[in-house]
Amino acid sequence: MEPNYFRLTLSVAAGVFLGLLVFSLFSWFAAMLWLGAVTSHLDEIVGSVSSSSSPGPATISSNAQVSSDRAEINASDRQNTKTGKRLRFLCDEWTRNASATPTQTTISGAGDACRRYQHYIDTGVVLK
């Protein structure tokens, strides 16, 4: 008995259609869950910002003092991190190479490496 290719084609097409339909429904459900989580998180952020009162001058100056203290602590902490130590090593290595063989490449490499290290210590962001 020869297979009925028309029925086989319809069966495969129906299977593909149902598979895509189920996949689309699961994708839509996952997207709605993700959007719900994001919007609830944004509602929390907006609620905390709007519920805080406007700071007076004394609060602003004390916040500035705390912020500068935090920057000093963060700078010293950043020097002791793995990234800080690696960037410091690269800066020292490029500086040694620039003093041993002062070419344009080693001098600019030393400047770049030390600038990246200093930027990381100041901001916590590694430059590329």
Helices and strands as residue ranges (DSSP letters): H 5-51, H 57-79, H 82-100, H 104-123
